[in-house]
Amino acid sequence: MPSVIIIGAGFGGLGMAIELQRNGFREFTILEKAADLGGVWRENAYPGAACDVPSPLYSFAHEPKPKWRQRYSTREDIWAYMRGIAERHRLLDHIVFGTEVTEAEFDETTGQWTVRTADGVTRTADVLVPAVGQLSRPAMPPIPGIEVFGGESFHSALWDHRVELAGKRVACIGTGASAIQYIPEIQPQAAHLTVFQRTAAWVLPKFDTDYKPVHQRILISIPGMPKAERLSWWLIAEFIALGLVEFPGIVRAVARIAKKHLEVKVADPELRAKLTPDYPIGCKRGLFSNDYFPALTQPNVRVETTAISEIVPEGVRTADGVLHQADVIIYGTGFKGTEFLWPMKIRGRGGRDLSDVWDGGAHAYLGITVPEFPNMFMVYGPNTNLAVGSIIYMIESQAHYIRRALQLLGERPRTYLEVRREAELAFNDALQQRLARTPWNFCTSWYRTPSGRITNNWPGTTRSYRRRTRTLRIPDYAFTPIGG
């Protein structure tokens, strides 16, 4: 069996490792830059951090957990679930922590990848599996003067728990998926909270509930119940996903729910107008919260929609010249989602640099592999993110596909495997045509590059993706003799 280096110990890396382990692969190593596993669930420790996908679906099919504490699990519970998986499968023996990959290069004469890390260590393996995700690098906004602010400041993904917010004037820049979770948590603490909103979000009610012991006992005692619960949530997500391309009436119905939610939660017409999106639902990531709107209606909160012109030592100045004084600034400004595998330097056949190949936007066959980069298979690569549904389901599909590729390599020793350029081009041409029919084209979001190419999302259901990845089509690949 070929040897494997996996980069990243988040859900993608763990899922890939388990798939390999369950199918007889033993020679694999996971390189993790941090001191612990968990990926985004380790890093994002802001107050109120939780998942917006129901727990039965946001977990591995082969690792159900009947004792989730609530329908939408907190960051702490998800992280504990991941640690439990790693311990049960003895994956900790395969993980090298505190090891950040800086570059990787394919050698045609040996058919192996050479991987270099920041500590100066070099490792080799037959197969490289980057599993670093799409939301691992926080993005700071290009606002002049960030460095001159006189108070405390930090990005929400790098939350500084040493900073005391009680009685402070807090400025929150950004109103995305993280912000709508931590704003309700910090609002009662702050003396005053200014929320700087560039664009209003579509916010839906979050049908959350605590799982009582009786619910957990039913899941444990009745055979098939965990699968049935997971299936029900999967079907709901698949139905809504159909509305993004095939049946627009579905998303229009979802939009009516969101509008009603805003109407019920925000009585003030002026504030409600500020919080009403001016773009089609689905164009940006839809958000879920029951307490975000109520928090914004509190007397110590101001929602500011005037553009920010600069950061000054005293606070935030907007384009109308008004200075909004602040003691603390929190940047909820998202991640570098379109900069796949950045800042790693990846070189394929003939020394070809992946950053050059992706100059116009990242692309890959099935979001997994790229021509001229043999024996490299990505987990959660380009165009495999979801607007609706569980990314864990997608990771399972990718891990199965990659494992099959590795088995083929094992059956054909002294060869390396590379997707054919024509197969990758045909796949991406069809993908872009389908993406052109989605709502993601009608506003600016982290799904799109500055040129307008949508590099992140899958334009369909998770079932359609699983169908595409269920079988590896050998004609789409070339097997090349090592050194030949």
N, C-alpha and C positions, 0 to 999 in steps of 0.2 A: 504494500500500500504506500502511496506517496506521503511524504512528510508535509506538514502544513503549518504556516504561521498565520494566526488570526490577530488582527489589530483591533483592540477594543474589547472591554469586558462589560459592555452594557447588554441589553436584551439581544442584540444582533450577534455579538460574539458568543454569549452563553448559548443561545439557540443553535448556532452553528456547531459549537463544541459538543453539545448533547447529541445532535444528529450524527456527527462523526462517531462519537463514542458508542451510540446504540447500534451502529453498523460495523463495528469491528475495527475502526481506526484508533490507533493508540499513539501514533507519533504526531502530536499536535501541541503547539505552544500558543498561549494567548499573551500578547504584549499589551500592557495597560499603563498609560502614562501616570495615572493617579495612584494613591496608596491603597485604594480599595476598589471593589467592583461597583457596578451600578449605573454608569453612564449619566444620563440627564437626571436620573432619580437620586444619584449621589450628589451631583453638583447643585441642583436647584433646591436649596434648603430655605427658600423664602417662606414667610408665614402664610399658611393656608394652601400650600402646594398640594395639589391633588390631580387625579386623572379625570378627563371628561369622557372616557369610555367605560362602560360598566365592567366591574371587576371580573365577572365570569368570562367575558370576551377578551379583556386585557390580561390574558394569561395564556400559557401554553396549553394546547389541547391535551397533551400527554402529562401535564402537571396541574390538574384541577385542584382548587383549594376550596373546600366546602365552608371553611370558617373565615371567610372575609367578614370584616366588621361592618362594612356598609357597601352599598351598591357602587358608589364611586369612591374608590379607595384613596387614602391619603398617600403622600409621598413616603411616609415612614413605613406604612404597611406594604407598599409595592417594593420598596428597597429590602425589607425583611423577607419578602417572598423570593426575591432574586438571590439573596444570601442563602436561603434555605435550599434552593435548587442547586446552587454551586456546591454546597456541603453534601447534599444527598448523592450527587453524581461525582463527588471527589474532584471537582474541577479546579479547586484551589491548588492542587498539585501541579496543574498545567499553566497557572497564571504567574507571570513575572510582573510584579507591581513596580511602580516608580520608573517605568521604562517607556520613554516617549520616542516613537519612530520618527526619524527625520528624513530618511530617504530609503528607497528600495529600487533595485536594478535587476533586470532579467539578463541572464547570461545564456546565449544560444549554444555555446559550446558544452555547457554542463546541463542545460535545461532546468536551471535553478534560479531562484530569487535570492539576492543578497540584500539583507535588511540591516540598516545601520540605525543606531539609537543615540539619543543625546548624551548618554554616558560613555560613548566611544566604543561600545561593544558591537561586533558584527556577527550576524547569524545567517544561516542559509536554510532554505527549504525548497521542496519541489513546487509548492503551491502557496500563493499569497491570497489571503482573504481579508481585505479591509472591511471592518465592521464598525466604523466610527460614527455612523449616523449622519443626519442632516442638520441637527440642531445642537452641535457640540461646541461651537465657537461664538461667544457673545459678541454682539455688534454694538459699538458705541456710535451715536449719531454725529454727523459732521457739523456740529454747532461750534462756532467760534467762541473761544474763551473757556472751554471746559477745564483747562488746567489751572485757571486763575481763581476758581471758586474758593472762598475762604472757609467754608464749612466742610462737613463730611459728605462724601458722595460715593456711590457704588452702583454696579449693574445688578439687576435683580437675580441673575444667575450666579452672582458672586456675592451673595448677601452678607453684609458685615454685621454679625450679631452683637458685636461689641458696641455698636452705635445705639445710644439710647434715644428713642423717638418721643418718649413721654414729655409733653409740654413744649415740643419743638414745632417750628414752622417747617413743614415738609413739602417739597415739590416733587411730584411724580410725573416724569416725562414718559409718555407712552401709555396706551390703553389696550394692549393686546391680551393674549391668553393668560400670561402670568399676572399682569396688572390687575385684571378683574378678580383675581384670587387674593392678592395681598392687600389691595386697597381697603376692602371691608375689614381686614384684620388690623390694619394700622390706624384707620380712621378714628376709633375711639381713643387712641393714645395721643394723637397729635393735637397740639393747640390749634393749629390751622393746617389744612391740607389743600394744596393747589394741584389739580389734575390737569396737565397739559395734553389736550387731545387734538391730534392732527386730523383723524377721520373717525367718525362714529362707527361702532361695531354692531353687527347683528347679534343680539344676545337673546338666547332662548332660555326658558325655565329649565332648571336642572332637577329632574325627577329622582332626587336622591332619597335614600331611606337607610336607617340602621337595620342591619340584619340581626333579628332576635335569635336567641338560642333555639326556638322551635323551628325556625327556618333552616338553621344549620343542621339540626338533627334530621330534618326531612332529607336534606341533601346527602347526608351520610348514610341514612338507613334505607332509602329507596333506590334500588339500582337504576342507573341511567338518568337520574335527576340532574346531576351536574351538567351532563351533555345536553339535556333538554333545555336547561336554563340558558346555556351558552348558545344553543341553536336559536332560541327565540330572539335573543339580542342581535345575533348575526343576521337573521332575516329582516329585522327592523332596519338595521344599518344598510343592508343591501337594497331594500326598497327605497330608502331615501337617496342612496347613491344613484339609482336609476334616473332620478330627477335632474342630475347634473348634465346629462346628454340626451337621454332617450325621451323622458316624460317631464317636460318643464312644469307641468301642472303640480307635480309633487312639491317642488321647491316653492312654488307660489303659495301653496297651503302652509308650508313651513314659515314663510315670510309673514303670513297673517298671524300665526301663533306668536312670532317675535314682536310684531307691532302691538298686539294685545297685551303682551307681557310688559312692554314699555309703558303703555297707556295706564295699566293698573298700578305699576310701581312708582311712576313719576307723575304727580298731579300738576306740577307747575308747568304751564305751556312753554315758557321760555327755555327752561332746562330741557324739557322733552324735545324741543326743536333742535337743541344742540346735540342731543343723543340719538337723533334720527338719521340713519345712514342715507347717503345720496347716491348709492351704487347698488346694483342687483345683488340679492342674497346669493351667497356661494362664491362671489368674486374674491372675497377675502375669507380667512378662516372664520367659521361660525363659532360663537362662544356660548358657554353655558354657565349661568349663575342665578341664584335666587336672592343674593344679598348685595350685589354690585350696585344696582340702581338705588336701593334704599340707602346705601352708604353715601351716594352722591347727593342725596336730598338733605343730608344733615347740615345744621347751621355752621359747622366749622369747615365746610368743604366748598371750594369754588372750582367749577369746570371752566377752563380757559381754552378757547378755540382759536385765539389769535396766534399767528405763527411766531415761533421763538426766533429772535434775531441774534441773541448772544447770551453767554453766561458771563456774569460779572462777579467780583468778590462777594457782593451782598446778596446775590440771587440770580433770578432769571429775568432778562429784559425781552419783552415782546415787540413785534414790529410796529405797534402803535406808540412805542416809547415808554410804556409803563414798566416800572421795576417791580417785580414780585419777589419780595424779600423771602429768604429761606435760610434755615440753619442746616438742612439736610436735603440733598438731591438724590432721588432714586431713578435710575435709568431702566425703564421696562421696555427697551427698544429692540428686543428680539435677538436673532442670531444671523450669522453669515450663512444662510441656508443654501445659496446657489454656489458657494465656493467648496465644492465637493473635494474631500481628501486634503484640503488646504490645512496647514502649510507644508505637508509632506511633499517631497520631491520624488516622483515616480517615473522611472525610465524603462521603456519596454524594448522590443526588438530594435537592434541598430542604434540604441541609445535614444530612441524617440521619447520626448518629454510629454507626459500626459497633459500638462498645463497648455502646451501648444496645440495638442489635439482638441482640447476643450476650449480653445480661445473664444469661440462663438457661443459657448454654453455647453454644459456637460451632457453627454449622451452615452448610452450603452445598450447593447442587445438585451432585452428583457430587464434593463436596469442593472444587469449583473456583470457583463463582460464586454471588453472593447477590443477591436482589431489592433494588432501589433503589440498587444500586451498579453502574451500567452500565459496560461496557468494562473491568471489573476481573476478572481471572482468576488464581486462586491455584495455585501449585505446592506440593504436599505440604500441602494445607489440611486442614480438619476431616474426620475419619473416613477418612483415606487412609493412615494408618500400618498397619504389618503386625506381627502376632505371629510369623508364619512367612513367610519369603521375602525377596526383595530389593526395597527401596524404589526402587532404580534402575529396575526394571521398571515400577513405578507411575508414576514421573516420566516415563518415555517415553510412557506412555499419556496422561498429562495434557498433555504438550507437544504431542502429535499433535492432541488435541482442541482445545487453545487455538489452535494454528496454523490449524485449520479455521475457528474463529470469526473469526480475523483476516482470513482470505481472504474470508469472507462480508461483513465490513465493507468490504473493498476493492472488492467487487462492488456494494456499495450505498453510494456516497459520500454524505456529508452526512447520515448517520444514526448513531445509537449503538444498541448491542445490550444488552438486559437480559433475564435469565431471568424467566419469569413466576412470580409468587408461588405459584400453584396447582401448578405443576410442581415447585417446590422443596419445598413442603409434602408433596406426594404421595411424593416421593423420600424425604424424611426420616422420614415416618410409617412407610413400609415398612422403612427402615433400622433404626429404633428397635425395631420388632417383631422383626427378625432379631437385633439385638444382645441382646435380652432372652433369647435362647436360648443365649448364649455363656457361658463360664466367667468372663468379666470382671465379672460382676455380684456375685460371691461374696466379694470382698475389696476392700480399699482399695488403689488404685494410682494412678499418674500418668495412667492412661487415663481417669479419671473426675473430674468436678467434685465439689466438696463436696456438691452436691445429688444426686449419684449418676448424672448423665447421662454416658454414654460419648461423648466428643467426639473421640477420637483414632483409634480402630482401625476398619479395614474388616472386616466380618464375613463373609468369604468368601475365595475364591482370587483370585490376581492375574489369572487368566484371566477370571473373572466380571467383574472391574472393567474389563479391557481390552475385553470384549464390550460393556459399557455405554458406554464412551467411544470406541469405534471410529467411530461416526457421530454427528454433531451433529444432533439432532432439531429442525428449524427451528420446528415448532409449539410447542416449549417456550420459545421466545424471542419478544420483541417488538422490532421495529425502529422506532425513533422518529426522525422528522426533527429535525435539529439546529435548535434555536430554535423548534420548532413545537409 
